Amino acid sequence: MDSLKMVKFQWEYSAYSDILHIHKKGFHTLGSVEFGDFTLDFGKNDEVVGLEIEHASDFFGNVDIDKKALGKIQNATFIIDMRNSKFQVIFLSLEFPGFVKKIPMPLPVVS
């Protein structure tokens, strides 16, 4: 996990299209997989390098984050939990003015 802290992330939320995109800076997408409203981008060695969420306000509405709040994100990262050798779980960390939300994503990635 220490190497994760060195990775910088970029993010963009479009209120018009209601899409949140989070990507590791400097990592190139070599392929993508869609799961409903979620798209995972993969780089070298099948590493997850990006995440896109369509209808983001609907998804985040379940954890009391609306379109207005999504437009005020100050930092966004994702963390891949690889403790289970059969699949990986993705967690999102979104920083807003005054608070941080850590959200498990309903996207287990099969190893």
Secondary structure, 3 states (H helix, E strand, C coil): CHHHHHCCEEEEEECCCCEEEEEECCCCCCEEEEECCEEEEECHHHCEEEEEEECHHHHHHCCCCCHHHHCCCCEEEEEEECCCCCEEEEEEEEEECCEEEEEECCCCEEC
